[in-house]
Amino acid sequence: MAKESAESRAKRHAGLRIDTIIAHAGLAPQAFHGFVNPPVVRGSTVLFENVEAMRGRAGARYSYGLTSTPTIEALVEALNILDGAAGTVLVPSGLAAVTTAILVAARPGKKILVPDNVYAPTRRFCDESLRGFGVETIYYDPLIGAEIADLLNGVTALFLEAPGSHTFEMPDIRAMVGPAQAAGAIVMMDNTWATPLIYRPLDHGIDLAIYAGTKYQGGHSDLLLGSISANERLWPALQQLHKNLGIQAGTEEIWLTLRGLRTMGVRLERHERSALHIARWLQDRPGVARVLHPALPDNPGHEIWKRDFGRSTGLFAFVVDGEQRHADAFLNALRLIGLGYSWGGFESLAAPGELEHCRTARPWAEGPTIRLQIGLEDVADLTEDLQRGFTAMKAA
Ligand SMILES: Cc1ncc(COP(=O)(O)O)c(C=O)c1O
């Protein structure tokens, strides 16, 4: 059987619907004796037939394990197709994907714009590491919209996260991308929450789509992986930086991410349905001041969410009508829902928000928050567990 090229496989996907693409993207069974999935290829060394082939390694399909293996290639191809990307790099974590993307645009003496509700370790990287490289970070109100234009002087990157971590405000991406492009800034978006099944950043003028594959792509809480997918304009710079930094995701993690990816669509449908059910249920509970979920009509940016996403996933939060001790009593009473900082896996999790340390553009003035990752369990069992939390909260 002749091997089919990646280009020809991509052409075969043209016109297919997303659930079909996700089941097939990146697979090349002819290359592996008909086995549907690629093997876990571990390896640093690639042998060449002669010295001429060695010297011409830049044109070779594989030349060293850091650059590519059949396992890396399979995931990269799948992610390229899902995001409509010119190229994708893999890194060891979602945070590494964020920091690598930022480094593509960071220039000493220049600034980058980051939303105030960004994932907290992204903020820590900007404050503790980027500052040391002479790059200033300006935190903007995530609801700033077109007024972002006023902040773009001397800016090399606009960072977006939608909706933002812990408070889930939905930014007006459309209103922000145009001015940023006109100012020559590189636009990048942490799209971990939505995944390319809900929103494809590169289709909307964004240069770099950033993912923690740790979350929904992997889906089973058993791996760490990050990816960055680039449009034609940014692909050469991203590829060069990735090569020069010498980073790559682990082979086992790549293989597990590919495995998780195949079921991401069906898992997301369940995450969405259960999370929405619980978000609405929470709205009527004493002890809840406000539910922070972009699909709920009173959430900041809800109309934008309807226009741009229209679908949601399993992560949201609520503001406790009380003090920290009430939130803590709630969390300590949970039996089924684990206390953990991650999300996107099959199991439900809860985590306290620590917003007082990471909001500067619009300081947090409401009560303590609790973030919920709604997993694949039966919602009736989850609401019973949450009810245990509310009973404890009342007694605290
Ligand atoms: C929005 C967002 N981006 C990136 C990350 C980082 O992912 P990782 O845990 O793989 O470093 C997280 C992790 O929680 C996240 O919530």
The ligand as a MOL file (V3000), in Angstrom:
LIG
                    3D

  0  0  0     0  0            999 V3000
M  V30 BEGIN CTAB
M  V30 COUNTS 16 16 0 0 0
M  V30 BEGIN ATOM
M  V30 1 C -6.7840 28.4170 31.2080 0
M  V30 2 C -5.6010 27.5620 31.4850 0
M  V30 3 N -4.5380 27.6460 30.6720 0
M  V30 4 C -3.4380 26.9100 30.8810 0
M  V30 5 C -3.3570 26.0370 31.9440 0
M  V30 6 C -2.0720 25.2890 32.1890 0
M  V30 7 O -2.1480 23.9490 31.8930 0
M  V30 8 P -1.1390 22.9000 32.5470 0
M  V30 9 O -1.7260 22.5130 33.8570 0
M  V30 10 O -1.0940 21.7970 31.5500 0
M  V30 11 O 0.1800 23.5810 32.6850 0
M  V30 12 C -4.4400 25.9020 32.8000 0
M  V30 13 C -4.3620 24.9620 33.9500 0
M  V30 14 O -5.1830 24.9340 34.8290 0
M  V30 15 C -5.5770 26.6970 32.5860 0
M  V30 16 O -6.6310 26.6450 33.4270 0
M  V30 END ATOM
M  V30 BEGIN BOND
M  V30 1 1 1 2
M  V30 2 1 2 3
M  V30 3 2 2 15
M  V30 4 2 3 4
M  V30 5 1 4 5
M  V30 6 1 5 6
M  V30 7 2 5 12
M  V30 8 1 6 7
M  V30 9 1 7 8
M  V30 10 2 8 9
M  V30 11 1 8 10
M  V30 12 1 8 11
M  V30 13 1 12 13
M  V30 14 1 12 15
M  V30 15 2 13 14
M  V30 16 1 15 16
M  V30 END BOND
M  V30 END CTAB
M  END
